[in-house]
Amino acid sequence: KYAENMYYFSELALTLNAPESGTAPTDSRRRPDQRLMEEGRWDEANAEKQRLEEKQRISRKRREAEAARATEDGTPYDPYKPLWFERKKDPVTQELAHVYRGGYWESKEKQDWGSCPDIF
């Protein structure tokens, strides 16, 4: 019903981005620019997207500078690693894949998101 007002998305597609309480602060459903867009606040959404992109650029530049300093110093550099996944070679395909290593559900149960970076 009223599909023409919802870009003809299915009910499932419309609910995939629905907010859920208790999720990690890094959950993509918490993206402020996306939420503003879904509320029809286009100008604010665009401004927020620009802010987030600049924040990402600054973070990337900081990681690149850290890597360069480590290379110059000859010290090991530990690049960004996902919190709950690790890259492993798939035993069947021999390709690298991100494999869940645990921790998310425990953090969610405790509502302890202290290890999450501030990405928004």
Secondary structure in CASP SS format (residue, H / E / C, confidence):
PFRMAT SS
TARGET T0000
AUTHOR 0000-0000-0000
METHOD secondary structure of the structure
MODEL  1
K C 1.00
Y C 1.00
A H 1.00
E H 1.00
N H 1.00
M H 1.00
Y C 1.00
Y C 1.00
F C 1.00
S C 1.00
E H 1.00
L H 1.00
A H 1.00
L H 1.00
T H 1.00
L C 1.00
N C 1.00
A C 1.00
P C 1.00
E C 1.00
S C 1.00
G C 1.00
T C 1.00
A C 1.00
P C 1.00
T C 1.00
D C 1.00
S H 1.00
R H 1.00
R H 1.00
R C 1.00
P H 1.00
D H 1.00
Q H 1.00
R H 1.00
L H 1.00
M H 1.00
E H 1.00
E C 1.00
G C 1.00
R C 1.00
W H 1.00
D H 1.00
E H 1.00
A H 1.00
N H 1.00
A H 1.00
E H 1.00
K H 1.00
Q H 1.00
R H 1.00
L H 1.00
E H 1.00
E H 1.00
K H 1.00
Q H 1.00
R H 1.00
I H 1.00
S H 1.00
R H 1.00
K H 1.00
R H 1.00
R H 1.00
E H 1.00
A H 1.00
E H 1.00
A H 1.00
A H 1.00
R H 1.00
A H 1.00
T H 1.00
E H 1.00
D H 1.00
G C 1.00
T C 1.00
P C 1.00
Y C 1.00
D C 1.00
P C 1.00
Y C 1.00
K C 1.00
P C 1.00
L C 1.00
W C 1.00
F E 1.00
E E 1.00
R E 1.00
K E 1.00
K E 1.00
D C 1.00
P C 1.00
V C 1.00
T C 1.00
Q C 1.00
E C 1.00
L E 1.00
A E 1.00
H E 1.00
V E 1.00
Y E 1.00
R C 1.00
G C 1.00
G C 1.00
Y H 1.00
W H 1.00
E H 1.00
S H 1.00
K H 1.00
E H 1.00
K H 1.00
Q C 1.00
D C 1.00
W C 1.00
G C 1.00
S C 1.00
C C 1.00
P C 1.00
D C 1.00
I C 1.00
F C 1.00
END
